[in-house]
Amino acid sequence: PSLNKREYIDALLSVRYFYRYEPFNTQYIPEGFRLKEKNNKTEIYENMNFIPFGYTYDRAICRTVFDSIYRTDPLKNRCNILLSSIVLEKQDWEKYHSFFRYKGIDTTLNVTWLSRERNKNASSFFQGNSTGFTSEINLPEENLIFFSVPYDSGFSATVNGKESPIIKANISFMAVKGNKGKNTIIFKYIPPGLKSGILISIYTLIIFIGYMGIQIFYS
């Protein structure tokens, strides 16, 4: 992506750090990053527009609107749109559009302003593990909580201990509905087909054991 769009991508995807390692054979530093730490072999830069994983919007548009904007003007900064307005598939737009104050886009908003707005209601805690991740967020009103984690049918989610449907948002990422007040959100990932594979293996093992038992009994 062009450099002026990279800022929006890094903010949207919750990119916090950029590392440069010895030998420092390039002068490139992403726009919006500032030097945080330096030693003889490493330079660590921090994104001044960082947004934690798990944040909310006050503006939304339907996927059909987003697609029509792109068809009309393919050069428009799509990441600016995705950072200013959550994009919902048609069926989810009908369910959740009432959560949002604004229905539309405003591409005049710059990345600094947008990241500051997204940080107003963002996760206070986020931790990943080998099976998924956990997030905590406090909301003034019920809203959709967006995670820049690729949408995959292998994920399941709970909000405050209750199963919650995962919403496909911003084209290929995930969101869940959060309640007013404190929310503890847990995502777990099981590869598609794993449960079926385990069941088939168990049934196959039972049949095999039964077959061997019959062979032993009649031998």
Stockholm file with secondary structure:
# STOCKHOLM 1.0

chainA/1-219         PSLNKREYIDALLSVRYFYRYEPFNTQYIPEGFRLKEKNNKTEIYENMNFIPFGYTYDRAICRTVFDSIYRTDPLKNRCNILLSSIVLEKQDWEKYHSFFRYKGIDTTLNVTWLSRERNKNASSFFQGNSTGFTSEINLPEENLIFFSVPYDSGFSATVNGKESPIIKANISFMAVKGNKGKNTIIFKYIPPGLKSGILISIYTLIIFIGYMGIQIFYS
#=GR chainA/1-219 SS CCHHHHHHHHHHTTCCEEEEESSCCCCCCCTTEEEEEECSSEEEEEETTCCCSSBCCSEEEEHHHHHHHHHHCTTSCHHHHHHHSEEECHHHHHHHGGGCSEESCCTTCCHHHHHHHHHTTBCSEEEEETTEEEEEEEESSCEEEEEEEECCTTEEEEETTEEECCEEETTTEEEEEECSEEEEEEEEECCTTHHHHHHHHHHHHHHHHHHHHHHHHHC
#=GC SS_cons         CCHHHHHHHHHHTTCCEEEEESSCCCCCCCTTEEEEEECSSEEEEEETTCCCSSBCCSEEEEHHHHHHHHHHCTTSCHHHHHHHSEEECHHHHHHHGGGCSEESCCTTCCHHHHHHHHHTTBCSEEEEETTEEEEEEEESSCEEEEEEEECCTTEEEEETTEEECCEEETTTEEEEEECSEEEEEEEEECCTTHHHHHHHHHHHHHHHHHHHHHHHHHC
//
